[in-house]
């Protein structure tokens, strides 16, 4: 399927994004392992949820629509950029 999603809260007043959870199917997890070593889905997830220097922002894309783009760094000091779809099925922006 190839879908990753972010669950969190967005305040329209201050436009702050809080990433509370990140989910991905097996295809996304495999893609991360194959194309972006030493990253794994779990290291990416941990960095997005727990790291201090995560920089998320809303981005508009013609093909994919509105998504969250986040720049982060793992505990092993590997920097990465990820694009995530909001989990609208669960009422999360």
C-alpha positions as CSV (number, residue, x, y, z in Angstrom):
1,X,0.0,0.0,0.0
2,X,2.8,2.4,0.7
3,X,1.2,4.8,3.2
4,X,2.6,6.4,6.3
5,X,0.5,8.6,8.6
6,X,0.9,11.0,11.4
7,X,-1.4,11.3,14.4
8,X,-1.3,14.6,16.3
9,X,-2.9,17.9,17.0
10,X,-2.9,21.1,15.0
11,X,-3.9,24.4,16.5
12,X,-5.0,26.7,13.7
13,X,-4.4,29.7,16.0
14,X,-0.7,29.1,16.2
15,X,-0.3,26.6,13.4
16,X,1.8,24.3,15.6
17,X,2.1,20.6,14.8
18,X,2.5,18.1,17.5
19,X,3.5,14.6,16.3
20,X,1.9,12.2,18.8
21,X,2.4,8.9,16.8
22,X,3.6,7.7,13.5
23,X,2.3,4.6,11.7
24,X,3.5,2.9,8.6
25,X,2.6,-0.3,6.7
26,X,5.2,-3.0,5.9
27,X,6.0,-1.5,2.4
28,X,7.1,1.8,3.9
29,X,9.1,0.1,6.7
30,X,10.8,-2.0,4.0
31,X,11.5,1.0,1.8
32,X,13.2,2.9,4.7
33,X,15.4,-0.1,5.4
34,X,16.3,-0.7,1.8
35,X,16.8,2.8,0.5
36,X,17.9,4.7,3.6
37,X,20.3,2.7,5.8
38,X,21.1,3.0,8.7
39,X,17.5,4.2,9.2
40,X,14.7,1.9,10.2
41,X,11.0,2.8,10.7
42,X,11.4,2.5,14.5
43,X,14.4,4.9,14.6
44,X,12.5,7.4,12.4
45,X,9.4,7.1,14.6
46,X,11.3,7.6,17.8
47,X,13.1,10.6,16.4
48,X,9.8,12.2,15.2
49,X,8.0,11.6,18.5
50,X,10.8,12.1,21.1
51,X,13.5,14.3,19.7
52,X,13.7,18.0,20.6
53,X,14.8,19.4,17.2
54,X,12.0,18.1,15.0
55,X,10.8,20.7,12.6
56,X,7.3,19.8,11.1
57,X,5.4,21.9,8.7
58,X,2.3,21.6,6.5
59,X,3.1,21.3,2.8
60,X,0.7,21.2,-0.2
61,X,1.4,18.8,-3.0
62,X,-0.5,18.5,-6.3
63,X,-0.3,14.7,-6.4
64,X,-0.5,13.9,-2.6
65,X,-2.5,16.8,-1.2
66,X,-1.8,18.3,2.2
67,X,0.9,16.5,4.2
68,X,3.2,17.0,7.1
69,X,6.9,17.4,6.2
70,X,9.2,17.0,9.1
71,X,13.0,17.4,9.4
72,X,14.6,15.5,12.3
73,X,17.7,13.8,13.5
74,X,17.9,10.3,15.1
75,X,19.7,9.6,18.4
76,X,22.6,8.3,16.2
77,X,22.8,11.7,14.6
78,X,21.4,10.8,11.2
79,X,19.4,13.6,9.7
80,X,16.3,12.9,7.6
81,X,13.2,14.4,6.0
82,X,9.9,12.6,6.0
83,X,6.5,13.3,4.3
84,X,3.5,12.0,6.2
85,X,-0.2,12.0,5.4
86,X,-2.6,13.0,8.2
87,X,-4.6,10.1,9.7
88,X,-8.0,11.5,8.8
89,X,-9.8,8.2,9.5
90,X,-9.2,8.6,13.2
91,X,-10.0,12.3,13.3
92,X,-6.4,13.4,13.5
93,X,-5.2,16.3,11.5
